Structure formats: structure tokens, C-alpha cells
Amino acid sequence: MDYQRLVDCFRTLALQAGDRIMAIYGAEDFEVRAKSDASPVTEADEAADALISEGLAQAFPDILVVTEEQAASHAKGADRFIIVDPLDGTKEFVQRRGDFTVNIAYVEDGVPLRGVVYAPAKGRLFYTDAEGRTVEEEGPFDIAAAGSTRPLSVSTPDNAALMVVASKSHRDAATDAYIGKYGVRDMTSAGSSLKFCLVATGEADLYPRLGRTMEWDTAAGQAVLLGAGGKVVRFDDHTPLTYGKPGYENPFFIAYAPGVELKEA
């Protein structure tokens, strides 16, 4: 795999999709429909999906591409594939809260090796470089050429005073009870895959997710966190969270900076 070409393509498509999303986000009104699982989908999801899918098909015609909006046509995974959530955090988008992202990741043998997470409303762009190290690019962003970047590294956690990030739209009593097992200095909330990115930057130490997610929700964020030295494990047995599972559905999981003393479920 030519990782430099892969990363360049992911970055370009994420920025282009972000522009398309923000054009719709800035409109006075936009269409919102309910999918079969009752989750919302907007014209921005579909426009970004079409743009990214077409770009990836042209650039990497021999690699399976799985996107949230087309996943039903890819019931069986592959040894390597690209997985996309064209607009992660649709609820945040609809409520105009800004915590939504474009996610694109490359998975090989169950591991997300490269990924990009772009939060267009927040002006934050995270990705793994060709060597697999995670960086955050400084804006404003030029689609044609990458700007200056800073390398990211997870925190060195203090288990008596952890910074915890949790979902903005999916907090529940079980999550709060699990967080209560730790020594917590403070908590913050974020939408979409930005939670992984906050652990990657060292802005948080721990992100537990005790709720339903799909692989396209997490693959790019996990790639970003792994490239910054972090880990993502299953909630039940603390083994690595892997990809290409039946139906692309995730179990509960924990994302964290090494050094956090994980508690049992």
C-alpha cells in the first residue's frame, strides 16, 4: 500500500466533503429524514457520501469501500477495506451544535491503520501520516496542499485525577456508573469521533462507550488515537477492538491513554 497516496487522498476527500457539508449546514433549512433504524439522515450525509465514494472508487478501484449510507450492500468484510462515515454526528449537525466529523479509515487485518477525522465546523483536522503517526494540521486548510502540522501524543495519566470525555448525545446511567469507578478530575462531553481525538491530543485520558456504535463511527477515530500512542479495547474483556465484524457492529469499548488503570465491567 502506498500510504502517502492513501493519506493524501483521504485528506483531500475529507476537506471536499467538509465544504459540501458546511454549504448545507449554512443554509436556512435542509431536509432531515429518518432511516429504517430511526436514526436521522440529511442531504449533507448523502452529498458527502457520494463525493467520498466516487473519489475513493477512482483512486483505489481494487479496495472495498464501506460507507454508512451504503453498508447494506457490503454484508461481508474483507482482509482490507476503506470504511467511511461521511457525516458522523448527524444529530449534532441537525441541532447545529458543530460537533460533527467526516471520517475515513483504512483497515487491514482487522486494524484501522490510517485515518482522517475532520470537524469542519470546528476547524480541526486530525490524521495519521504516511508513517502512521498522528498529526493535527493547522488551518486554514488548502485542499491542494497540506499545511503545517503538529504531532499528537496521548497524556501521561494521573489515575487519581483523570480527565474523562463522554458522548454528548448518548450519556446514560450505566456510563456514569462506570466512570464513577475512577478517580476523575473533570469531565467533558463531545459529539462524534471527536472524543477519540481529544484522547489523542492529551485533552482527555479516558473515553468509555457503553452504547451501540458501528465500525464507520469509530475506525478513523481509532486510527487517530492509535497513531498518537493510545489504545481502544472491548469493554467486556479488554482485548483490542477489531474491524470487519459481521454487520460492522461494535461491542461496547474503552478508548484510553496507556497508564490508565482500567476497571472491570
C-alpha positions as CSV (number, residue, x, y, z in Angstrom):
1,M,0.0,0.0,0.0
2,D,1.3,3.5,-0.9
3,Y,0.4,5.1,2.4
4,Q,1.4,8.6,1.3
5,R,-1.0,8.4,-1.7
6,L,-3.7,7.0,0.6
7,V,-3.3,9.7,3.3
8,D,-3.3,12.5,0.7
9,C,-6.5,11.1,-0.9
10,F,-8.2,10.8,2.5
11,R,-7.3,14.3,3.4
12,T,-8.4,15.8,0.2
13,L,-11.8,14.0,0.2
14,A,-12.4,14.8,3.8
15,L,-11.9,18.5,3.1
16,Q,-14.0,18.5,0.0
17,A,-16.8,16.7,1.8
18,G,-16.5,19.2,4.7
19,D,-17.0,22.0,2.2
20,R,-20.1,20.3,0.9
21,I,-21.4,19.7,4.4
22,M,-20.8,23.3,5.5
23,A,-22.7,24.7,2.5
24,I,-25.8,22.7,3.5
25,Y,-25.2,23.5,7.3
26,G,-25.2,27.2,6.5
27,A,-28.5,27.1,4.6
28,E,-31.6,28.4,6.2
29,D,-33.2,24.9,6.1
30,F,-32.3,21.4,5.0
31,E,-34.0,18.1,4.6
32,V,-33.9,15.6,7.5
33,R,-35.4,12.1,7.1
34,A,-35.5,9.0,9.4
35,K,-33.7,5.8,8.3
36,S,-35.0,2.3,8.9
37,D,-33.3,2.3,12.3
38,A,-34.9,5.6,13.2
39,S,-31.6,7.5,13.1
40,P,-31.6,10.7,11.1
41,V,-30.1,11.3,7.7
42,T,-29.7,14.6,5.9
43,E,-28.9,15.7,2.4
44,A,-25.5,16.6,3.8
45,D,-24.9,12.9,4.7
46,E,-25.8,11.8,1.2
47,A,-23.9,14.5,-0.6
48,A,-20.7,13.8,1.4
49,D,-21.2,10.0,0.9
50,A,-21.5,10.4,-2.9
51,L,-18.4,12.6,-3.1
52,I,-16.2,10.4,-1.0
53,S,-17.4,7.2,-2.6
54,E,-16.7,8.4,-6.1
55,G,-13.3,9.7,-5.1
56,L,-12.2,6.5,-3.4
57,A,-13.5,4.3,-6.3
58,Q,-11.4,6.3,-8.7
59,A,-8.3,6.3,-6.6
60,F,-8.5,2.8,-5.2
61,P,-10.7,0.7,-7.5
62,D,-9.4,-2.6,-6.1
63,I,-10.2,-1.9,-2.4
64,L,-13.6,-2.5,-0.9
65,V,-15.2,0.7,0.3
66,V,-17.8,0.5,3.0
67,T,-19.8,3.7,3.9
68,E,-22.6,4.2,6.4
69,E,-25.1,5.1,3.7
70,Q,-24.3,2.1,1.6
71,A,-23.2,-0.6,4.1
72,A,-26.2,-2.8,3.4
73,S,-24.6,-3.7,0.1
74,H,-21.4,-4.9,1.8
75,A,-22.6,-7.6,4.2
76,K,-19.2,-9.4,4.1
77,G,-16.0,-7.7,5.1
78,A,-12.5,-8.2,3.6
79,D,-8.9,-8.5,4.7
80,R,-8.5,-4.9,3.8
81,F,-11.1,-2.2,3.2
82,I,-11.8,1.5,3.5
83,I,-14.6,2.5,5.8
84,V,-16.3,5.8,5.8
85,D,-18.8,7.8,7.9
86,P,-19.4,10.8,5.6
87,L,-21.1,12.8,8.4
88,D,-20.6,11.4,11.9
89,G,-22.8,13.2,14.5
90,T,-25.8,13.8,12.4
91,K,-27.8,14.8,15.5
92,E,-25.2,17.4,16.3
93,F,-25.4,18.6,12.7
94,V,-29.2,18.9,12.8
95,Q,-29.1,20.7,16.1
96,R,-26.4,23.0,14.7
97,R,-24.0,22.2,17.6
98,G,-20.9,21.8,15.4
99,D,-19.6,18.5,16.9
100,F,-19.8,16.5,13.7
101,T,-17.0,15.0,11.6
102,V,-16.0,13.4,8.3
103,N,-14.4,10.0,9.0
104,I,-12.3,7.9,6.5
105,A,-10.2,5.0,7.6
106,Y,-8.1,2.2,6.0
107,V,-8.4,-1.2,7.7
108,E,-6.1,-4.2,7.2
109,D,-6.4,-7.5,9.1
110,G,-8.9,-6.0,11.5
111,V,-6.8,-3.0,12.5
112,P,-7.5,0.6,11.4
113,L,-4.0,1.6,10.2
114,R,-4.7,5.1,8.7
115,G,-7.4,7.5,9.2
116,V,-8.6,11.1,8.9
117,V,-11.1,12.9,11.2
118,Y,-12.2,16.4,10.0
119,A,-14.5,18.6,12.1
120,P,-15.4,21.3,9.6
121,A,-17.5,23.5,11.9
122,K,-14.7,23.5,14.5
123,G,-11.8,23.9,12.0
124,R,-9.9,20.8,13.3
125,L,-8.3,18.3,11.1
126,F,-6.6,15.1,12.5
127,Y,-5.0,12.4,10.5
128,T,-2.3,9.7,10.5
129,D,0.6,10.5,8.3
130,A,2.3,8.0,5.8
131,E,4.3,6.5,8.7
132,G,1.2,6.1,10.8
133,R,1.9,8.9,13.3
134,T,-1.0,11.2,14.2
135,V,-0.9,14.9,13.5
136,E,-3.2,17.8,13.7
137,E,-3.0,20.2,10.8
138,E,-3.3,23.9,11.4
139,G,-5.9,25.8,9.5
140,P,-6.9,27.5,7.3
141,F,-6.8,24.3,5.1
142,D,-5.8,24.2,1.5
143,I,-7.3,21.3,-0.3
144,A,-4.4,21.2,-2.8
145,A,-1.6,21.1,-0.3
146,A,-1.2,20.1,3.4
147,G,-0.2,22.9,5.7
148,S,1.9,22.8,8.9
149,T,1.1,20.1,11.4
150,R,1.9,19.3,15.0
151,P,2.5,15.7,16.2
152,L,0.0,14.4,18.7
153,S,0.7,12.2,21.7
154,V,-1.6,10.9,24.5
155,S,-1.3,12.2,28.0
156,T,0.6,10.6,30.9
157,P,-2.5,10.0,33.1
158,D,-2.8,10.5,36.8
159,N,-5.2,7.8,38.0
160,A,-6.2,9.8,40.9
161,A,-7.3,12.7,38.7
162,L,-8.3,11.6,35.2
163,M,-9.9,13.7,32.5
164,V,-12.8,11.8,31.0
165,V,-14.7,12.5,27.8
166,A,-18.1,11.1,27.2
167,S,-20.8,11.3,24.5
168,K,-22.8,14.5,24.2
169,S,-25.9,12.7,22.8
170,H,-25.7,9.2,24.3
171,R,-24.8,9.5,28.0
172,D,-26.7,7.1,30.3
173,A,-26.7,5.8,33.8
174,A,-24.5,2.8,33.0
175,T,-21.8,5.0,31.6
176,D,-21.9,7.3,34.6
177,A,-21.7,4.3,36.9
178,Y,-18.7,3.0,35.1
179,I,-17.0,6.4,35.1
180,G,-17.7,6.6,38.9
181,K,-15.2,3.7,39.4
182,Y,-12.3,6.1,38.5
183,G,-10.7,9.0,40.2
184,V,-11.9,11.8,38.0
185,R,-10.6,15.3,38.0
186,D,-13.0,16.6,35.4
187,M,-15.3,15.6,32.6
188,T,-16.1,17.0,29.2
189,S,-18.5,16.0,26.5
190,A,-18.1,15.9,22.8
191,G,-20.0,14.5,19.8
192,S,-19.0,12.1,17.1
193,S,-15.4,10.8,16.7
194,L,-14.0,14.0,18.3
195,K,-13.9,12.0,21.6
196,F,-11.1,9.8,20.2
197,C,-9.3,12.9,19.1
198,L,-9.5,14.5,22.5
199,V,-7.7,11.5,24.0
200,A,-5.2,11.6,21.1
201,T,-4.3,15.2,21.8
202,G,-4.0,14.6,25.6
203,E,-7.1,16.8,26.3
204,A,-8.7,13.7,27.8
205,D,-7.4,10.4,29.3
206,L,-10.4,8.1,29.1
207,Y,-13.4,7.6,26.8
208,P,-15.7,4.7,27.7
209,R,-18.6,3.9,25.3
210,L,-21.4,1.7,26.7
211,G,-23.7,2.0,23.8
212,R,-24.3,0.8,20.2
213,T,-21.8,2.0,17.6
214,M,-20.9,0.9,14.1
215,E,-17.4,0.4,12.7
216,W,-17.7,3.5,10.5
217,D,-18.4,5.5,13.6
218,T,-15.1,4.5,15.2
219,A,-12.5,3.3,12.7
220,A,-11.0,6.7,11.8
221,G,-11.0,7.9,15.4
222,Q,-9.4,4.7,16.5
223,A,-6.7,5.1,13.8
224,V,-6.0,8.7,15.0
225,L,-5.8,7.5,18.6
226,L,-3.5,4.5,17.9
227,G,-1.2,6.8,15.9
228,A,-0.9,9.0,19.0
229,G,0.0,6.1,21.3
230,G,-3.5,5.4,22.6
231,K,-5.5,2.2,22.8
232,V,-9.0,1.0,22.2
233,V,-10.3,-2.2,23.7
234,R,-13.5,-4.1,24.2
235,F,-15.4,-3.2,27.4
236,D,-16.1,-6.8,28.3
237,D,-12.6,-8.4,28.2
238,H,-10.2,-5.6,27.4
239,T,-9.0,-7.2,24.2
240,P,-8.3,-4.9,21.1
241,L,-11.3,-3.6,19.3
242,T,-11.1,-5.1,15.8
243,Y,-12.8,-4.4,12.4
244,G,-14.6,-6.4,9.7
245,K,-17.1,-7.9,12.2
246,P,-20.4,-9.3,11.0
247,G,-22.7,-6.4,10.2
248,Y,-20.0,-4.0,11.1
249,E,-21.4,-3.6,14.6
250,N,-19.1,-2.8,17.6
251,P,-19.3,-4.1,21.1
252,F,-19.0,-1.6,24.0
253,F,-15.5,-0.3,24.2
254,I,-13.0,1.8,26.1
255,A,-10.5,4.3,24.5
256,Y,-7.7,5.5,26.7
257,A,-4.2,6.7,27.2
258,P,-1.8,3.9,28.3
259,G,-1.3,4.2,32.0
260,V,-5.0,4.4,32.8
261,E,-5.7,1.6,35.2
262,L,-8.8,0.1,33.6
263,K,-11.6,-1.1,35.8
264,E,-13.6,-4.2,35.2
265,A,-17.1,-4.0,33.6
